[in-house]
């Protein structure tokens, strides 16, 4: 099952500060819903473990995240894949762009993802609703971290 999602959030912080937080594993770990572990790897990416609940399916995903097309402080591409055992898998990526706006920073994102296994059987509406909720939660947490 394929999924796309996009959005933007205005952050009351300078673009350089937002860029720094987007590359800080401690900040990201605190902001990602269900994230239990996030460590930088030698190849410039991250190794992650996150516990997720989508409808009736709960799983602990272990995966790898890579950053590419780095253009500080304007944005990057982030891609990754995670394995959730019998629950299935998820893989995909996002283009993240930062622009100065109204004395702060406008962060915009475009996400493309594929999921398989039990998760894919739950249906597009439940998956999309959960993905939107997780994205909203991440950006609310991230806004607090950046502005706090």
MISE-754010 format. One record per residue: x, y, z of N, C-alpha, C in turn; residue number from 0. Coordinates in steps of 0.1 Angstrom, whole numbers, plus 2048, in hexadecimal, padded with zeros to 3 digits. Layout:
// MISE-754010
{n.east:X&n.north:Y&n.up:Z&ca.east:X&ca.north:Y&ca.up:Z&c.east:X&c.north:Y&c.up:Z&k:NUM}
...
This chain:
// MISE-754010
{n.east:809&n.north:7F4&n.up:800&ca.east:800&ca.north:800&ca.up:800&c.east:809&c.north:80C&c.up:800&k:0}
{n.east:806&n.north:816&n.up:7F7&ca.east:80E&ca.north:822&ca.up:7F6&c.east:806&c.north:82D&c.up:7FD&k:1}
{n.east:80E&n.north:837&n.up:801&ca.east:807&ca.north:842&ca.up:808&c.east:80F&c.north:84F&c.up:806&k:2}
{n.east:809&n.north:85A&n.up:804&ca.east:810&ca.north:867&ca.up:803&c.east:809&c.north:871&c.up:80D&k:3}
{n.east:811&n.north:87A&n.up:811&ca.east:80C&ca.north:884&ca.up:81B&c.east:815&c.north:890&c.up:81A&k:4}
{n.east:80F&n.north:89C&n.up:81C&ca.east:818&ca.north:8A8&ca.up:81C&c.east:812&c.north:8B2&c.up:825&k:5}
{n.east:81A&n.north:8BC&n.up:829&ca.east:815&ca.north:8C6&ca.up:832&c.east:820&c.north:8D0&c.up:835&k:6}
{n.east:81C&n.north:8DA&n.up:83D&ca.east:826&ca.north:8E4&ca.up:841&c.east:823&c.north:8E9&c.up:84F&k:7}
{n.east:82D&n.north:8EE&n.up:856&ca.east:82B&ca.north:8F3&ca.up:863&c.east:834&c.north:8FF&c.up:865&k:8}
{n.east:82F&n.north:909&n.up:86B&ca.east:837&ca.north:916&ca.up:86D&c.east:83D&c.north:915&c.up:87B&k:9}
{n.east:84A&n.north:917&n.up:87C&ca.east:851&ca.north:916&ca.up:888&c.east:857&c.north:924&c.up:88C&k:10}
{n.east:855&n.north:928&n.up:898&ca.east:85A&ca.north:935&ca.up:89C&c.east:868&c.north:934&c.up:8A1&k:11}
{n.east:871&n.north:931&n.up:897&ca.east:87F&ca.north:930&ca.up:899&c.east:887&c.north:932&c.up:88C&k:12}
{n.east:893&n.north:937&n.up:88D&ca.east:89B&ca.north:939&ca.up:881&c.east:89E&c.north:92C&c.up:879&k:13}
{n.east:89F&n.north:92D&n.up:86C&ca.east:8A1&ca.north:921&ca.up:864&c.east:8AD&c.north:919&c.up:869&k:14}
{n.east:8B8&n.north:91F&n.up:86C&ca.east:8C4&ca.north:918&ca.up:871&c.east:8C2&c.north:910&c.up:87D&k:15}
{n.east:8BA&n.north:915&n.up:886&ca.east:8B6&ca.north:90E&ca.up:893&c.east:8AE&c.north:902&c.up:890&k:16}
{n.east:8A4&n.north:903&n.up:887&ca.east:89B&ca.north:8F8&ca.up:882&c.east:8A4&c.north:8ED&c.up:87C&k:17}
{n.east:8AD&n.north:8F2&n.up:873&ca.east:8B6&ca.north:8E8&ca.up:86C&c.east:8BE&c.north:8E0&c.up:876&k:18}
{n.east:8C4&n.north:8E7&n.up:880&ca.east:8CC&ca.north:8E0&ca.up:88B&c.east:8C3&c.north:8D6&c.up:892&k:19}
{n.east:8B7&n.north:8D9&n.up:896&ca.east:8AE&ca.north:8D0&ca.up:89D&c.east:8AA&c.north:8C4&c.up:894&k:20}
{n.east:8A8&n.north:8C6&n.up:887&ca.east:8A5&ca.north:8BC&ca.up:87E&c.east:8B0&c.north:8B1&c.up:87C&k:21}
{n.east:8BC&n.north:8B5&n.up:880&ca.east:8C7&ca.north:8AC&ca.up:87F&c.east:8CC&c.north:8A7&c.up:88D&k:22}
{n.east:8C5&n.north:8AA&n.up:897&ca.east:8C9&ca.north:8A6&ca.up:8A5&c.east:8C2&c.north:899&c.up:8A9&k:23}
{n.east:8C9&n.north:88E&n.up:8AA&ca.east:8C2&ca.north:882&ca.up:8AE&c.east:8BA&c.north:882&c.up:8BB&k:24}
{n.east:8BF&n.north:889&n.up:8C5&ca.east:8B8&ca.north:88A&ca.up:8D2&c.east:8AB&c.north:892&c.up:8D0&k:25}
{n.east:8AB&n.north:89C&n.up:8C8&ca.east:89E&ca.north:8A4&ca.up:8C6&c.east:894&c.north:89B&c.up:8BE&k:26}
{n.east:899&n.north:895&n.up:8B3&ca.east:890&ca.north:88C&ca.up:8AB&c.east:88A&c.north:881&c.up:8B4&k:27}
{n.east:893&n.north:87B&n.up:8BC&ca.east:88E&ca.north:86F&ca.up:8C4&c.east:883&c.north:874&c.up:8CD&k:28}
{n.east:884&n.north:880&n.up:8D3&ca.east:87A&ca.north:885&ca.up:8DC&c.east:86D&c.north:889&c.up:8D5&k:29}
{n.east:86E&n.north:88C&n.up:8C8&ca.east:863&ca.north:891&ca.up:8C0&c.east:85B&c.north:886&c.up:8B9&k:30}
{n.east:862&n.north:87B&n.up:8B5&ca.east:85C&ca.north:871&ca.up:8AD&c.east:853&c.north:868&c.up:8B7&k:31}
{n.east:846&n.north:868&n.up:8B4&ca.east:83D&ca.north:860&ca.up:8BC&c.east:841&c.north:851&c.up:8BD&k:32}
{n.east:842&n.north:84C&n.up:8C9&ca.east:845&ca.north:83E&ca.up:8CB&c.east:854&c.north:83A&c.up:8C9&k:33}
{n.east:85C&n.north:844&n.up:8C7&ca.east:86B&ca.north:841&ca.up:8C4&c.east:871&c.north:83D&c.up:8D2&k:34}
{n.east:878&n.north:832&n.up:8D1&ca.east:87F&ca.north:82D&ca.up:8DD&c.east:88E&c.north:82E&c.up:8DC&k:35}
{n.east:892&n.north:82E&n.up:8CF&ca.east:8A1&ca.north:82F&ca.up:8CD&c.east:8A3&c.north:836&c.up:8C0&k:36}
{n.east:8AD&n.north:83F&n.up:8C0&ca.east:8B1&ca.north:846&ca.up:8B4&c.east:8C0&c.north:849&c.up:8B5&k:37}
{n.east:8C8&n.north:842&n.up:8AD&ca.east:8D7&ca.north:844&ca.up:8AE&c.east:8DC&c.north:848&c.up:8A0&k:38}
{n.east:8E6&n.north:851&n.up:8A0&ca.east:8ED&ca.north:854&ca.up:894&c.east:8F6&c.north:848&c.up:890&k:39}
{n.east:8F6&n.north:845&n.up:883&ca.east:8FF&ca.north:83A&ca.up:87E&c.east:90B&c.north:841&c.up:877&k:40}
{n.east:915&n.north:838&n.up:874&ca.east:922&ca.north:83D&ca.up:86E&c.east:920&c.north:843&c.up:860&k:41}
{n.east:915&n.north:83E&n.up:85A&ca.east:913&ca.north:843&ca.up:84C&c.east:90A&c.north:84F&c.up:84B&k:42}
{n.east:908&n.north:856&n.up:856&ca.east:901&ca.north:863&ca.up:856&c.east:8F2&c.north:861&c.up:857&k:43}
{n.east:8ED&n.north:855&n.up:859&ca.east:8DF&ca.north:853&ca.up:85B&c.east:8DC&c.north:850&c.up:86A&k:44}
{n.east:8D1&n.north:84A&n.up:86C&ca.east:8CC&ca.north:846&ca.up:87A&c.east:8C7&c.north:838&c.up:87A&k:45}
{n.east:8C9&n.north:832&n.up:886&ca.east:8C2&ca.north:825&ca.up:889&c.east:8B7&c.north:828&c.up:893&k:46}
{n.east:8AB&n.north:822&n.up:890&ca.east:8A0&ca.north:826&ca.up:899&c.east:898&c.north:81A&c.up:89D&k:47}
{n.east:891&n.north:81B&n.up:8A9&ca.east:887&ca.north:812&ca.up:8AD&c.east:87C&c.north:81A&c.up:8B2&k:48}
{n.east:870&n.north:817&n.up:8AD&ca.east:864&ca.north:81E&ca.up:8B1&c.east:858&c.north:814&c.up:8B3&k:49}
{n.east:850&n.north:817&n.up:8BD&ca.east:845&ca.north:80F&ca.up:8C0&c.east:838&c.north:816&c.up:8BB&k:50}
{n.east:831&n.north:80F&n.up:8B2&ca.east:825&ca.north:816&ca.up:8AC&c.east:819&c.north:80D&c.up:8AE&k:51}
{n.east:80D&n.north:814&n.up:8AE&ca.east:800&ca.north:80D&ca.up:8AF&c.east:7F8&c.north:813&c.up:8A4&k:52}
{n.east:7F4&n.north:80B&n.up:89A&ca.east:7EB&ca.north:80F&ca.up:88F&c.east:7DE&c.north:807&c.up:890&k:53}
{n.east:7D4&n.north:80D&n.up:895&ca.east:7C7&ca.north:805&ca.up:897&c.east:7CA&c.north:7FA&c.up:8A1&k:54}
{n.east:7C6&n.north:7EE&n.up:89D&ca.east:7C8&ca.north:7E2&ca.up:8A6&c.east:7D7&c.north:7DC&c.up:8A6&k:55}
{n.east:7DF&n.north:7E2&n.up:89D&ca.east:7ED&ca.north:7DC&ca.up:89B&c.east:7F7&c.north:7E4&c.up:8A3&k:56}
{n.east:7FE&n.north:7DE&n.up:8AC&ca.east:809&ca.north:7E4&ca.up:8B3&c.east:816&c.north:7DD&c.up:8AF&k:57}
{n.east:821&n.north:7E5&n.up:8AC&ca.east:82D&ca.north:7DF&ca.up:8A8&c.east:839&c.north:7E8&c.up:8AC&k:58}
{n.east:844&n.north:7E2&n.up:8AE&ca.east:851&ca.north:7E9&ca.up:8B0&c.east:858&c.north:7E8&c.up:8A3&k:59}
{n.east:85B&n.north:7F4&n.up:89D&ca.east:862&ca.north:7F5&ca.up:891&c.east:870&c.north:7F8&c.up:893&k:60}
{n.east:879&n.north:7F0&n.up:88C&ca.east:887&ca.north:7F3&ca.up:88D&c.east:88B&c.north:7F7&c.up:87F&k:61}
{n.east:892&n.north:802&n.up:87D&ca.east:896&ca.north:806&ca.up:870&c.east:8A2&c.north:80F&c.up:86F&k:62}
{n.east:8A4&n.north:813&n.up:863&ca.east:8AF&ca.north:81B&ca.up:85F&c.east:8AA&c.north:827&c.up:858&k:63}
{n.east:8B0&n.north:833&n.up:85B&ca.east:8AC&ca.north:83F&ca.up:854&c.east:8B8&c.north:846&c.up:84E&k:64}
{n.east:8B7&n.north:84A&n.up:842&ca.east:8C2&ca.north:851&ca.up:83B&c.east:8BE&c.north:85F&c.up:837&k:65}
{n.east:8C8&n.north:868&n.up:838&ca.east:8C6&ca.north:876&ca.up:833&c.east:8CE&c.north:878&c.up:826&k:66}
{n.east:8C8&n.north:87F&n.up:81C&ca.east:8CE&ca.north:881&ca.up:810&c.east:8CB&c.north:88F&c.up:80A&k:67}
{n.east:8D1&n.north:893&n.up:800&ca.east:8CF&ca.north:8A0&ca.up:7FA&c.east:8CF&c.north:8AB&c.up:804&k:68}
{n.east:8D9&n.north:8AA&n.up:80D&ca.east:8DA&ca.north:8B4&ca.up:818&c.east:8DD&c.north:8C2&c.up:812&k:69}
{n.east:8D5&n.north:8CC&n.up:815&ca.east:8D7&ca.north:8D9&ca.up:811&c.east:8D4&c.north:8E3&c.up:81C&k:70}
{n.east:8DE&n.north:8E3&n.up:826&ca.east:8DC&ca.north:8EC&ca.up:832&c.east:8DC&c.north:8FA&c.up:82E&k:71}
{n.east:8D3&n.north:902&n.up:834&ca.east:8C8&ca.north:8FE&ca.up:83E&c.east:8BB&c.north:8FD&c.up:836&k:72}
{n.east:8BB&n.north:8F9&n.up:82A&ca.east:8AF&ca.north:8FA&ca.up:822&c.east:8A6&c.north:8ED&c.up:822&k:73}
{n.east:8AD&n.north:8E1&n.up:825&ca.east:8A5&ca.north:8D5&ca.up:825&c.east:8AD&c.north:8C9&c.up:822&k:74}
{n.east:8A6&n.north:8BD&n.up:821&ca.east:8AD&ca.north:8B0&ca.up:81E&c.east:8A2&c.north:8A6&c.up:81A&k:75}
{n.east:8A7&n.north:89B&n.up:816&ca.east:89E&ca.north:88F&ca.up:813&c.east:8A1&c.north:885&c.up:81E&k:76}
{n.east:896&n.north:880&n.up:824&ca.east:898&ca.north:875&ca.up:82E&c.east:891&c.north:869&c.up:829&k:77}
{n.east:898&n.north:85D&n.up:82A&ca.east:892&ca.north:851&ca.up:825&c.east:895&c.north:846&c.up:82F&k:78}
{n.east:88C&n.north:83C&n.up:830&ca.east:88F&ca.north:832&ca.up:83A&c.east:886&c.north:826&c.up:837&k:79}
{n.east:889&n.north:81C&n.up:83F&ca.east:880&ca.north:810&ca.up:83F&c.east:880&c.north:80A&c.up:84D&k:80}
{n.east:875&n.north:804&n.up:850&ca.east:874&ca.north:7FE&ca.up:85D&c.east:86D&c.north:7F0&c.up:85C&k:81}
{n.east:871&n.north:7E7&n.up:865&ca.east:86B&ca.north:7DA&ca.up:865&c.east:864&c.north:7D8&c.up:872&k:82}
{n.east:857&n.north:7D4&n.up:871&ca.east:84F&ca.north:7D2&ca.up:87D&c.east:84B&c.north:7C4&c.up:880&k:83}
{n.east:853&n.north:7BA&n.up:87C&ca.east:84F&ca.north:7AC&ca.up:87E&c.east:843&c.north:7A9&c.up:877&k:84}
{n.east:839&n.north:7A1&n.up:87D&ca.east:82D&ca.north:79D&ca.up:877&c.east:824&c.north:7A9&c.up:873&k:85}
{n.east:826&n.north:7B4&n.up:87A&ca.east:81E&ca.north:7C0&ca.up:876&c.east:820&c.north:7C5&c.up:868&k:86}
{n.east:82D&n.north:7C3&n.up:863&ca.east:830&ca.north:7C7&ca.up:856&c.east:83C&c.north:7D0&c.up:855&k:87}
{n.east:83C&n.north:7D8&n.up:84A&ca.east:848&ca.north:7E0&ca.up:848&c.east:843&c.north:7EE&c.up:843&k:88}
{n.east:84B&n.north:7F8&n.up:845&ca.east:849&ca.north:805&ca.up:83F&c.east:856&c.north:80A&c.up:839&k:89}
{n.east:855&n.north:810&n.up:82E&ca.east:860&ca.north:817&ca.up:828&c.east:85C&c.north:823&c.up:820&k:90}
{n.east:864&n.north:82D&n.up:820&ca.east:861&ca.north:839&ca.up:818&c.east:86A&c.north:844&c.up:81B&k:91}
{n.east:866&n.north:850&n.up:817&ca.east:86E&ca.north:85B&ca.up:818&c.east:867&c.north:868&c.up:819&k:92}
{n.east:86E&n.north:873&n.up:81C&ca.east:868&ca.north:880&ca.up:81C&c.east:871&c.north:88B&c.up:817&k:93}
{n.east:86C&n.north:894&n.up:810&ca.east:874&ca.north:8A0&ca.up:80D&c.east:870&c.north:8AB&c.up:817&k:94}
{n.east:87A&n.north:8B0&n.up:81E&ca.east:878&ca.north:8BB&ca.up:828&c.east:87E&c.north:8C7&c.up:823&k:95}
{n.east:876&n.north:8D2&n.up:823&ca.east:87B&ca.north:8DF&ca.up:81F&c.east:879&c.north:8EA&c.up:829&k:96}
{n.east:883&n.north:8F2&n.up:82B&ca.east:882&ca.north:8FD&ca.up:835&c.east:883&c.north:90B&c.up:82D&k:97}
{n.east:87A&n.north:914&n.up:831&ca.east:87B&ca.north:921&ca.up:82B&c.east:878&c.north:92C&c.up:835&k:98}
{n.east:87E&n.north:937&n.up:834&ca.east:87C&ca.north:942&ca.up:83D&c.east:86E&c.north:948&c.up:83B&k:99}
{n.east:866&n.north:94A&n.up:845&ca.east:859&ca.north:950&ca.up:844&c.east:854&c.north:957&c.up:850&k:100}
{n.east:850&n.north:963&n.up:84F&ca.east:84A&ca.north:96B&ca.up:85A&c.east:853&c.north:96A&c.up:867&k:101}
{n.east:860&n.north:96C&n.up:865&ca.east:869&ca.north:96C&ca.up:871&c.east:86C&c.north:95F&c.up:877&k:102}
{n.east:867&n.north:954&n.up:870&ca.east:869&ca.north:947&ca.up:875&c.east:86D&c.north:93E&c.up:869&k:103}
{n.east:869&n.north:931&n.up:86A&ca.east:86C&ca.north:927&ca.up:860&c.east:860&c.north:91F&c.up:85C&k:104}
{n.east:85E&n.north:91E&n.up:84F&ca.east:853&ca.north:915&ca.up:84A&c.east:85A&c.north:908&c.up:846&k:105}
{n.east:855&n.north:8FD&n.up:84D&ca.east:85A&ca.north:8F0&ca.up:84A&c.east:84F&c.north:8E9&c.up:842&k:106}
{n.east:853&n.north:8E4&n.up:836&ca.east:849&ca.north:8DD&ca.up:82D&c.east:84F&c.north:8CF&c.up:82B&k:107}
{n.east:846&n.north:8C6&n.up:829&ca.east:84A&ca.north:8B8&ca.up:827&c.east:841&c.north:8B1&c.up:81D&k:108}
{n.east:846&n.north:8A8&n.up:815&ca.east:83F&ca.north:89F&ca.up:80C&c.east:844&c.north:891&c.up:80F&k:109}
{n.east:83B&n.north:888&n.up:813&ca.east:83E&ca.north:87A&ca.up:817&c.east:838&c.north:870&c.up:80D&k:110}
{n.east:840&n.north:866&n.up:80A&ca.east:83B&ca.north:85B&ca.up:802&c.east:840&c.north:84E&c.up:80A&k:111}
{n.east:836&n.north:845&n.up:80C&ca.east:83A&ca.north:839&ca.up:813&c.east:832&c.north:82D&c.up:80E&k:112}
{n.east:838&n.north:821&n.up:810&ca.east:831&ca.north:815&ca.up:80D&c.east:831&c.north:80C&c.up:81A&k:113}
{n.east:826&n.north:806&n.up:81C&ca.east:825&ca.north:7FD&ca.up:827&c.east:820&c.north:7EF&c.up:823&k:114}
{n.east:823&n.north:7E5&n.up:82A&ca.east:81F&ca.north:7D7&ca.up:827&c.east:81D&c.north:7CF&c.up:833&k:115}
{n.east:818&n.north:7C3&n.up:831&ca.east:815&ca.north:7BA&ca.up:83D&c.east:807&c.north:7BD&c.up:842&k:116}
{n.east:806&n.north:7BA&n.up:84F&ca.east:7F9&ca.north:7BC&ca.up:856&c.east:7F4&c.north:7CA&c.up:855&k:117}
{n.east:7FE&n.north:7D4&n.up:856&ca.east:7FB&ca.north:7E2&ca.up:856&c.east:7F3&c.north:7E6&c.up:849&k:118}
{n.east:7F8&n.north:7E0&n.up:83E&ca.east:7F1&ca.north:7E4&ca.up:831&c.east:7E3&c.north:7DF&c.up:830&k:119}
{n.east:7E0&n.north:7D5&n.up:838&ca.east:7D2&ca.north:7CF&ca.up:838&c.east:7C8&c.north:7D8&c.up:840&k:120}
{n.east:7CD&n.north:7E2&n.up:847&ca.east:7C4&ca.north:7EA&ca.up:850&c.east:7BC&c.north:7F4&c.up:848&k:121}
{n.east:7C0&n.north:7F7&n.up:83C&ca.east:7B9&ca.north:800&ca.up:834&c.east:7BF&c.north:80E&c.up:833&k:122}
{n.east:7BD&n.north:814&n.up:827&ca.east:7C3&ca.north:821&ca.up:824&c.east:7BF&c.north:82C&c.up:82E&k:123}
{n.east:7B2&n.north:82D&n.up:832&ca.east:7AD&ca.north:837&ca.up:83A&c.east:7B3&c.north:837&c.up:848&k:124}
{n.east:7B4&n.north:82B&n.up:84E&ca.east:7BA&ca.north:82A&ca.up:85B&c.east:7C9&c.north:82D&c.up:85B&k:125}
{n.east:7D0&n.north:828&n.up:851&ca.east:7DF&ca.north:82B&ca.up:84F&c.east:7E1&c.north:83A&c.up:84D&k:126}
{n.east:7DA&n.north:840&n.up:844&ca.east:7DB&ca.north:84E&ca.up:842&c.east:7D8&c.north:857&c.up:84E&k:127}
{n.east:7CE&n.north:853&n.up:855&ca.east:7CA&ca.north:85A&ca.up:861&c.east:7D5&c.north:859&c.up:86C&k:128}
{n.east:7DA&n.north:84D&n.up:86E&ca.east:7E5&ca.north:84B&ca.up:877&c.east:7F1&c.north:853&c.up:873&k:129}
{n.east:7F5&n.north:852&n.up:866&ca.east:801&ca.north:859&ca.up:862&c.east:7FF&c.north:868&c.up:864&k:130}
{n.east:7F4&n.north:86E&n.up:861&ca.east:7F1&ca.north:87C&ca.up:863&c.east:7F2&c.north:87F&c.up:872&k:131}
{n.east:7ED&n.north:877&n.up:87B&ca.east:7ED&ca.north:879&ca.up:889&c.east:7FC&c.north:879&c.up:88E&k:132}
{n.east:804&n.north:86F&n.up:889&ca.east:812&ca.north:86E&ca.up:88D&c.east:81A&c.north:87A&c.up:888&k:133}
{n.east:817&n.north:87F&n.up:87C&ca.east:81E&ca.north:88B&ca.up:877&c.east:81A&c.north:897&c.up:87F&k:134}
{n.east:80E&n.north:899&n.up:882&ca.east:809&ca.north:8A4&ca.up:88A&c.east:810&c.north:8A4&c.up:898&k:135}
{n.east:811&n.north:898&n.up:89E&ca.east:817&ca.north:897&ca.up:8AB&c.east:826&c.north:89A&c.up:8AA&k:136}
{n.east:82C&n.north:895&n.up:8A0&ca.east:83B&ca.north:898&ca.up:89E&c.east:83D&c.north:8A7&c.up:89D&k:137}
{n.east:835&n.north:8AE&n.up:895&ca.east:838&ca.north:8BC&ca.up:892&c.east:834&c.north:8C4&c.up:89E&k:138}
{n.east:82A&n.north:8C0&n.up:8A6&ca.east:826&ca.north:8C7&ca.up:8B2&c.east:832&c.north:8C6&c.up:8BC&k:139}
{n.east:838&n.north:8BA&n.up:8BE&ca.east:843&ca.north:8B8&ca.up:8C6&c.east:84F&c.north:8C0&c.up:8C1&k:140}
{n.east:851&n.north:8BF&n.up:8B4&ca.east:85D&ca.north:8C6&ca.up:8AE&c.east:85C&c.north:8D5&c.up:8B0&k:141}
{n.east:850&n.north:8DB&n.up:8AE&ca.east:84E&ca.north:8E9&ca.up:8B0&c.east:852&c.north:8ED&c.up:8BE&k:142}
{n.east:84E&n.north:8E5&n.up:8C8&ca.east:851&ca.north:8E8&ca.up:8D6&c.east:861&c.north:8E7&c.up:8D8&k:143}
{n.east:867&n.north:8DD&n.up:8D2&ca.east:875&ca.north:8DB&ca.up:8D4&c.east:87D&c.north:8E7&c.up:8CE&k:144}
{n.east:878&n.north:8EC&n.up:8C2&ca.east:87F&ca.north:8F7&ca.up:8BB&c.east:87D&c.north:904&c.up:8C2&k:145}
{n.east:871&n.north:906&n.up:8C7&ca.east:86E&ca.north:913&ca.up:8CD&c.east:870&c.north:913&c.up:8DC&k:146}
{n.east:872&n.north:907&n.up:8E2&ca.east:873&ca.north:907&ca.up:8F0&c.east:881&c.north:90B&c.up:8F5&k:147}
